[in-house]
């Protein structure tokens, strides 16, 4: 999503670390084969941000909620510390079959554990220990509160959660905006701000990105 002047948008994209051929071809195949859903894929500047944040946290244990065709998983996996693992959660065999092909090409398939199941079930089955270093949430918006709570309780002190689409195309600022997704995200945004377990900042990156660091 472009939330700035198109000229500024192009300038921002031009000044992020460029996507390599694997990521470019993945984005092109997604746009070509899934035109109705391709908007769910993150842009290459957000992908570069995910890689950078993963590296900055020194993450060895990462979780992704919402894998789609695998672009963000590649970006996270490339930022993991040596021996690190990414648990990727999705419900679509079709979409993640594309992801698996590109993970092989990117050389990161050995670092990714894909679980095809409702993400809430996958998270609840994890040990109740503070072992997660980094998490990215980019899935069904009505599930965000559950995903957030299950992850923050397992996040190590100093660990980071990144939530995507927290602006909902600006509709979170409109109290009269309808829709379960908008209402859920708006309420979660307020809850995170008031959560004394974490420090948080919301960035106007694409459709809004919130960074949550556990104290």
C-alpha positions, 0 to 999 in steps of 0.5 A, spaced: 500 500 500 502 506 498 501 511 503 505 517 501 505 521 494 507 516 488 513 520 487 515 519 494 513 511 494 518 510 488 523 514 491 523 510 498 523 503 494 529 505 490 533 507 496 532 500 500 536 494 499 534 491 492 530 485 492 535 479 489 532 475 483 529 470 487 525 475 491 523 479 484 521 472 481 517 470 487 513 477 487 512 476 479 509 469 480 505 471 485 502 477 481 501 473 475 498 467 478 494 470 484 492 477 482 486 477 487 490 475 493 497 478 491 496 485 495 497 480 501 504 480 499 509 485 503 513 490 498 521 489 498 522 495 502 518 492 508 522 485 506 528 489 507 526 491 514 524 484 516 531 482 515 534 488 518 530 487 524 531 479 525 539 481 524 538 486 530 535 482 535 540 476 533 534 472 533 535 464 533 527 462 534 522 466 530 515 465 528 511 468 522 503 468 522 501 468 515 506 465 510 502 466 503 507 465 498 513 465 502 516 472 501 516 474 508 519 468 510 525 468 506 526 475 508 526 473 516 530 466 515 535 470 511 536 474 518 536 469 523 543 467 526 547 461 524 542 455 526 536 459 527 529 456 525 523 460 523 516 457 524 512 459 519 504 458 520 499 458 514 492 454 512 493 454 505 497 448 501 496 452 495 499 458 497 505 455 501 507 450 495 509 456 491 513 458 498 516 451 498 519 452 491 522 459 492 525 457 499 529 452 496 531 456 491 533 461 496 537 456 500 533 457 506 528 451 506 532 448 511 531 453 516 524 453 516 518 449 519 512 450 515 505 448 519 499 447 515 494 449 521 490 454 524 495 459 527 492 459 534 492 452 535 500 451 533 501 457 538 498 454 543 501 447 542 508 451 543 511 450 550 510 456 555 517 458 555 520 465 553 524 462 547 521 466 541 526 472 539 522 475 533 515 474 530 511 477 524 504 477 524 501 478 517 494 474 517 487 474 518 486 481 522 480 478 527 486 473 529 491 478 531 489 479 539 490 471 540 496 471 536 499 477 539 497 474 546 500 467 545 506 470 542 508 476 547 507 470 553 513 466 549 517 472 547 524 473 551 525 479 554 528 484 549 525 480 543 521 483 538 514 482 535 512 486 528 505 487 526 503 488 519 497 492 517 495 496 523 493 502 519 487 498 515 488 503 510 487 509 515 480 506 517 483 505 524 482 513 525 475 513 523 470 511 529 465 510 524 469 505 520 465 498 519 468 491 519 470 486 524 478 487 521 478 494 522 474 494 529 479 488 531 485 492 529 483 498 532 482 495 539 488 491 539 492 498 537 490 501 543 491 495 548 498 494 545 499 501 547 497 500 554 500 493 555 506 494 561 509 488 558 512 492 552 515 498 549 512 499 542 512 504 536 507 504 530 511 506 523 507 509 517 510 504 513 506 501 507 499 499 511 502 501 518 507 496 522 508 496 529 514 494 533 513 491 540 519 490 544 518 486 550 521 489 557 
